Amino acid sequence: MRHRKNTVKLGRKGSHRNAMLANLVCSLIKHRRVTTTLAKAKAARPVAEKMVTLGKKGTIHHRRLAAARLHQEDAVQILFNEIAGEHSARQGGYTRIIKLGERRGDAAQTAILEWVEAGEGSASTQEADSPAASTESPAEAPAVAEATEVEAPVEAAEESTESAEEKKD
């Protein structure tokens, strides 16, 4: 029975697991987003959140603690200089996990581990992906989208008639 055992082992020995999680968090710090398996994302999330907490404190002692865990000085600099400042107003919940589905080769559940933008909720990613996120009012945005959809088939029809005329000649 696994009662009161909180460590996720991921099929590795302790030193290998710690090194893997440190590398995963360093990649998250450098690239702002990491695609990995769901189990690894869930295991890396607490490590990343603790590193941000150290970064927000900002003393040399906390910098050394982060460097001892991550083993990459450039990642520690990015963490303390950029990421900690972005999340200064937030009191936890610095990362999010987005499930992607199964990987083709081994059917492992995959997920994206990324930073939550400072001062914004989960709606920020939805607004960034939608075309209506520009400065236009919501009433104007659908009209623009409809106009581009109507023009595209007309242009395609003109091209097809020109190609048909060329074939006749």
N, C-alpha and C positions, 0 to 999 in steps of 0.2 A: 504494500500500500504506500501511496505517496502523500500521506497526510503531512501538511506543514512543510513541504519541500518546495521551495519557490524557484530554484534554479532550473532554467530550461537547458537541457544538456545538448540538444542538437546532434547527438551521435558523435561527440568529440570529447577529448580529454580537456581538462580545465585550461591549460596553457594555450592549446589550439583554439578553444572557444573564445578566450579573452582576446587573442590576437585577431581572430576573424571579426569579432564585434568591434574592436578598435579600428580595423581597416574599413569596415562598413560605415562606421560613424565618421571617419575621416573623409570617405568618399561623399557622404551626405553633406558634410561641411563644405567641401570644395565645389561640388556640382549642384548643390541645393535640392537634388532629387535622385533617388536610387531605386532601381527596379530589382527586386530580389524575391525570394520565396516568402510566403506569409509568415512562416515560423521564425525565420531570421529577422524579418521586419519587426515582429512582436518582441523578439529578444533584444533588438538593437534600440528600440524606442526608449526604454528607461535609461540606457547609457547615454543616449543623445540628450535627453532632457536633463540629466544630472550635469552634463558638460555645459549646457547653457546656463544652468544655475551657478556653476563655478564661474563662468564668463561674466555673468551679471555682477558678481561680487568684485571681480576685477583686481584683487590684490596679487602681489608676486607669489604669495603662498598658494593661492588658488590656481594661478597660472602653472606653477610647478606640479600641482596635483593633476591638472588636466594633461600636461605634457607626459607625466608618468603613466597615465592611462592610455593616451592616444599614440605616443611614440613618434609623432610627426610635428615638428615645430611650425611648419607653414600652416598646417591645419589649426593649430592652437592660436596662431596670430589672426587668422581669419575669424575664428570663433570669438576671440576677445574683442577684436576691432570692429567687426561688422555684425555678426549674428546676435551677439549679446545686446548691442545697441538697438537692433531692430525689435527685440523682444523685451525691452526694458519695462514697458507698461504692463506686460502680460505676467500673470502669476502662475504659470504652469500651462501644460498643454501646448508645447511648442511644435510638436510634430503631428502629422496625420498619416494614416495608412489608408490607401485606396486599393481595394481588391480588384484584380484584373481578370482572374479566371485561371484555367489550367494551362500549364506549359505543354507544348506539343510532344516533346520527347519522353517525359516521364510522368506526365499528368500531375505535376506538383502545383499546388496553389501559388500563384504569383501575386505580388502586390507592389505598389509604389509607396515608398517612405519619403515624405517631403516635409519641409518646414511650413508651418502656418504663417502667413504674412502678418507682420506686426500690425495690430489694431484692426484686423479684418477677420471675419468669420469664414465659414466654409463656402459662403456665397461668392467669394472673390474668384475662385477658379471657374465657377460657372459664368460669371460676368466676363471674364477675360476670354473665354472660348466663344461666347455668343457675338454675332455681328452687331447687335443692338447696344453694345457696351460703349459706343462712341458718345460724343457730346450731343448728338441729336436727341430730340424728344422722342419718346416711345411711339407717338402717333406718326412721326415722319419716317422712322426706320422701316416699317413694313412696306411703305410706298416705294422706297428706294429698292428694297429687295424684290418687289414685284416687277418694277421697271426693268431691272437687270435680267430677270427670268424671262420676260417677254421679248427682250431684244435678242437674246441668244438664239432662240429658234428661228427668228427672222433672218439673222445673219447666216445661219446654217442653210436655210432654204435658198438664199441668194447664191451661196457658194455651190450648192448642188445644181441649181439651174445653169450656172456658168460652166460647170464641168460637163453637164449634159450637152450644152451647145458646142463645146470643144470636141466632144466625141462625135457629134454629127458631122463636123467639118473634116 
